[in-house]
Amino acid sequence: MHVAMVIGGGVVLLGVFLLFGKLWGSDAAALALAAKAFIPVWLVVALINMWVGVTHAGYSVREELPILVIVFLVPAALAAWAIWRNA
């Protein structure tokens, strides 16, 4: 359940980035730039989520790595789609 909530938060965060891209640039290039800016920010958030899982929840890095990949890739794939669509 936690994984789904984090992925949902990533999708919402991508929506916020795209909204600000639309408000500031109002063209397709601004949306693509906003999606490009989202990816490294989301990587940091996903790594922090992994760190919390390892340090506070008691999971090992080996247990958390597949979750990190899933949590990062789903919103990042949506951002890649937005970049491709608006390029």
C-alpha positions in Angstrom: 0.0 0.0 0.0 2.9 2.4 0.8 4.4 1.8 -2.6 1.1 2.8 -4.3 0.8 5.9 -2.2 4.4 7.0 -3.0 3.8 6.4 -6.7 0.6 8.3 -6.5 2.5 11.2 -4.8 5.0 11.1 -7.7 2.2 11.3 -10.3 0.7 14.3 -8.4 4.1 15.9 -8.1 4.5 15.5 -11.9 1.2 17.1 -12.4 2.3 20.1 -10.3 5.5 20.4 -12.3 3.5 20.3 -15.6 1.0 22.8 -14.2 3.8 25.2 -13.4 5.4 24.6 -16.8 2.1 25.4 -18.4 1.6 28.6 -16.3 5.2 29.9 -16.8 5.7 29.0 -20.5 2.3 28.1 -22.0 3.9 26.2 -24.8 4.9 22.6 -25.4 8.6 23.3 -24.8 7.8 24.6 -21.3 5.9 21.4 -20.5 8.8 19.3 -21.7 11.3 21.3 -19.7 9.1 21.0 -16.6 8.9 17.2 -17.1 12.7 17.1 -17.5 13.1 19.0 -14.3 10.8 16.6 -12.5 13.0 13.5 -13.1 16.0 14.4 -11.0 13.7 15.8 -8.2 11.8 12.6 -8.2 15.0 10.5 -8.1 16.0 12.4 -4.9 12.5 11.8 -3.4 12.7 8.1 -4.2 16.1 7.8 -2.7 14.9 9.5 0.5 12.0 7.1 0.6 14.5 4.2 0.3 16.7 5.7 3.0 13.7 6.0 5.4 12.8 2.4 4.6 16.4 1.2 5.4 17.0 3.4 8.5 13.6 3.6 10.2 11.6 0.6 8.9 14.4 -1.9 9.3 14.6 -3.2 5.7 17.9 -3.9 4.1 19.2 -2.1 1.0 18.8 -5.3 -0.9 15.1 -5.5 0.0 14.5 -1.8 -0.8 16.2 -1.6 -4.2 13.4 -3.3 -6.2 10.9 -1.0 -4.5 13.1 2.0 -5.4 13.2 1.0 -9.0 9.4 0.6 -9.2 8.7 3.8 -7.2 11.1 5.8 -9.4 10.3 4.3 -12.8 6.5 4.7 -12.9 6.3 8.5 -12.5 9.6 8.9 -14.5 8.1 6.9 -17.4 5.0 9.2 -17.3 7.4 12.2 -17.4 9.3 10.6 -20.3 6.0 10.3 -22.1 5.2 13.9 -21.4 8.6 14.9 -22.7 8.2 12.8 -25.9 4.7 14.2 -26.5 5.7 17.8 -26.1 9.1 17.7 -27.8 
